Amino acid sequence: MIEAGTTGLRTWTAAFFLAQYLLQNPDIVLQKRVLELGSGIGFTGIVVGTVQVLSQAQGSPLPKLWLTDVDETVLSVCRRNVDLSCNLSSLHGNIQVARIDWFDALNETSAYNMSFVIREQMDPELIIGSDIVFDPSLIKPLLSTLKLAITDSNRTALFALTMRNETTMSMFLSSAQSMGFMVEELAHLAGSTGTEEFLLPNVAEDMSRVKLLKLYWKS
Ligand SMILES: C[S@@+](CC[C@H](N)C(=O)[O-])C[C@H]1O[C@@H](n2cnc3c(N)ncnc32)[C@H](O)[C@@H]1O
């Protein structure tokens, strides 16, 4: 679970869940600039990149797709995975893997820099994340980062979160609401009740604990 001091060196169930949801609803990511927070070694982001490559009109560039994490080892594995020739993400041409530490959003100077990077360079229309609320201490930094990224009602976040601890999840929901986010729980996947229907086999073991949340600003 934790290797080399990070949880990012494996792919968690929520990542498969979110990937499955996006495969079933590709319009969510098509032609969208996407930022993934806490991407780990890149599974969900690579699926997003793949969906975008498969829909690419000949000759037209794809929108920017940023896979971000705090851990340098995780980021280097992620970069390698994105570029593997067996992954269509290697043909995307506009995927960037970069370091973002959510705690930077809490400090005035680093938040200023972070805000520049997220708003000016990345300019995401969709922010995604899977299994990124696993410790109460991450909630405020994560939501503060999200607040820098979601600047208007045209931008949304889609998080797949595994519920390990009810207190942590309710703390996340109440913090999000008190920071001004609207939070909507999306319906569970059509295939999540029967493992045989699941597009990504062998990962359906605890899908019922995964919550799919949409966060946005009220217009
Ligand atoms: C449980 S893993 C999830 C990885 C991947 N999204 C998945 O679902 O397989 C949590 C990820 O959040 C990242 N993370 C933890 N604290 C962070 C922080 N302060 N800033 C950015 N990423 C962070 C970790 O490095 C790790 O990759």
The ligand as an SDF file (V2000), in Angstrom:
LIG
                    3D

 27 29  0  0  0  0  0  0  0  0999 V2000
   -3.9860    6.9140   -2.8290 C   0  0  0  0  0  0  0  0  0  0  0  0
   -2.9150    7.6080   -4.0210 S   0  0  0  0  0  0  0  0  0  0  0  0
   -3.9670    7.6970   -5.4470 C   0  0  0  0  0  0  0  0  0  0  0  0
   -3.2010    7.6300   -6.7230 C   0  0  0  0  0  0  0  0  0  0  0  0
   -4.0820    7.5150   -7.9700 C   0  0  0  0  0  0  0  0  0  0  0  0
   -4.9140    8.6700   -8.1320 N   0  0  0  0  0  0  0  0  0  0  0  0
   -4.9410    6.2920   -7.8910 C   0  0  0  0  0  0  0  0  0  0  0  0
   -6.1340    6.4160   -7.5820 O   0  0  0  0  0  0  0  0  0  0  0  0
   -4.4080    5.1980   -8.1210 O   0  0  0  0  0  0  0  0  0  0  0  0
   -2.8660    9.3360   -3.5290 C   0  0  0  0  0  0  0  0  0  0  0  0
   -1.9670   10.2070   -4.4010 C   0  0  0  0  0  0  0  0  0  0  0  0
   -2.0370   11.5400   -3.9140 O   0  0  0  0  0  0  0  0  0  0  0  0
   -0.7210   12.0880   -3.9540 C   0  0  0  0  0  0  0  0  0  0  0  0
   -0.6160   13.1550   -2.9540 N   0  0  0  0  0  0  0  0  0  0  0  0
   -0.5770   13.0100   -1.6060 C   0  0  0  0  0  0  0  0  0  0  0  0
   -0.3730   14.1870   -1.0070 N   0  0  0  0  0  0  0  0  0  0  0  0
   -0.2900   15.1070   -2.0110 C   0  0  0  0  0  0  0  0  0  0  0  0
   -0.0490   16.5130   -2.0410 C   0  0  0  0  0  0  0  0  0  0  0  0
    0.1690   17.2050   -0.9210 N   0  0  0  0  0  0  0  0  0  0  0  0
   -0.0380   17.1330   -3.2270 N   0  0  0  0  0  0  0  0  0  0  0  0
   -0.2260   16.4290   -4.3820 C   0  0  0  0  0  0  0  0  0  0  0  0
   -0.4290   15.0850   -4.4240 N   0  0  0  0  0  0  0  0  0  0  0  0
   -0.4510   14.4450   -3.2510 C   0  0  0  0  0  0  0  0  0  0  0  0
    0.1730   10.8950   -3.6240 C   0  0  0  0  0  0  0  0  0  0  0  0
    1.5160   11.1100   -4.0300 O   0  0  0  0  0  0  0  0  0  0  0  0
   -0.5100    9.7690   -4.3660 C   0  0  0  0  0  0  0  0  0  0  0  0
   -0.0220    9.6270   -5.6650 O   0  0  0  0  0  0  0  0  0  0  0  0
  1  2  1  0
  2  3  1  0
  2 10  1  0
  3  4  1  0
  4  5  1  0
  5  6  1  0
  5  7  1  0
  7  8  2  0
  7  9  1  0
 10 11  1  0
 11 12  1  0
 11 26  1  0
 12 13  1  0
 13 14  1  0
 13 24  1  0
 14 15  1  0
 14 23  1  0
 15 16  2  0
 16 17  1  0
 17 18  1  0
 17 23  2  0
 18 19  1  0
 18 20  2  0
 20 21  1  0
 21 22  2  0
 22 23  1  0
 24 25  1  0
 24 26  1  0
 26 27  1  0
M  CHG  2   2   1   9  -1
M  END
$$$$
